[in-house]
Amino acid sequence: MAHFAQLDKNNMVINVIVVDNNELIDDTGIESEQKGIDFCKNLYGKDTEWIQTSYNAKLRINFACIGGHYDKYWDAFIPVKPFSSFKLDYETFTWVPPIPMPEPVDNFIWKWSETNKEWIQVAAPQN
């Protein structure tokens, strides 16, 4: 199965759908992203914008997520920024905190406090 992301006029991801691989096969028997785009436009309207995304991140670095952004320059999907203090890592195209998360501690997890700009240790949920 192939996945396609619908973009708004600002390249924000507003929808992600699954398309059968058969819809991508061109006249020569080769998979074509354009065939998938054409299929999506036939379903959702000719004025819609679509681009292929990869669930296993083999295409465009990250899998597209609703609310995320597609960067045309880098040809990469960028996930939703979790906190305003996080910065984009241009090698992985993921958001990183200003302070690395500490090592795990038994029975505790770490939660980011945007107010204090620090990691807070909280009890791990019990099964």
Summary of the structure (lengths in Angstrom):
residues: 127
radius of gyration: 18.8
end to end distance: 34.4
largest distance: 57.9
contacts: 311
relative contact order: 0.14
helix: 13%
strand: 36%
